[in-house]
Each structure stands twice: as C-alpha cells, then as structure tokens.
Amino acid sequence: MKDILRSDNGFTLLEVMIAFAILSLSLIVLLSLRNSSIRVVEHSDRITTATLLAKAKMEEMPRSVQVGESEGEFEGEAYKGYKWKRIVSPPPFGFAFIKEVVVVVTWDEGRREVRLVAYE
C-alpha cells in the first residue's frame, strides 16, 4: 500500500511552481528586450531621416551664400515635425573667403537634433 502512495513517476508541486517562475521571468525579460529593440530601431530611423534631410538642405543652398541665419519646416506629411535651421558664419580661424555652414535638423519638438557642418 505504501508503494502506491510514493510514486516517483511525476513532478512535485514545488518543482512545477519553480519551473513556472523561471518561465515567467524569462518571458518578461524577452518582452522587455523586444520593446527596447523597437525603440532603438525607431530612433535610428529618425536619425537617418534627419541626416538625409540635412544633407538635402545643404545641397540646395546657393553657391554664393550670405552670412546669416534662416530656418523653416520641411514640406510633406512624411516629414511633419522636422524643422531645419541654417547658420552661415565666418569660420573661427579667420579666413575671409571661407564660410562655415551649419545645418541643424530637429525633431521631437527640438529635443533631438542632427547637425551637419561644411565650409564653403
């Protein structure tokens, strides 16, 4: 009779509870990693878009650019929220025939930015 009550064929309740705890902790970690990777991909997509917009704004600049500042927003629904600012100034090292051109593209209401610098 005692042999029937003491069967070693299955798992104890404690073993099953520990297995479920390990499984649930693993799933929480995996879901957290998935969410953070989605945020990283979205951020890198925004940086890539802002960099391409800054490059396009730098290329459309006229050759005889005047010292000063200008700013605006990009056209199109895909670029909603992106703003640009172009700053043309004499370079810090003082050559009169060279100008420093800085194009700044911001998004997330100005909290994030990409900055390109060129010398004309």
PyMOL commands that set and color helices and strands:
alter all, ss='L'
color gray80, all
select helices_A, chain A and resi 2-5+13-59+77-79
alter helices_A, ss='H'
color red, helices_A
select strands_A, chain A and resi 68-73+83-89+100-107+112-119
alter strands_A, ss='S'
color yellow, strands_A
deselect
rebuild
show_as cartoon
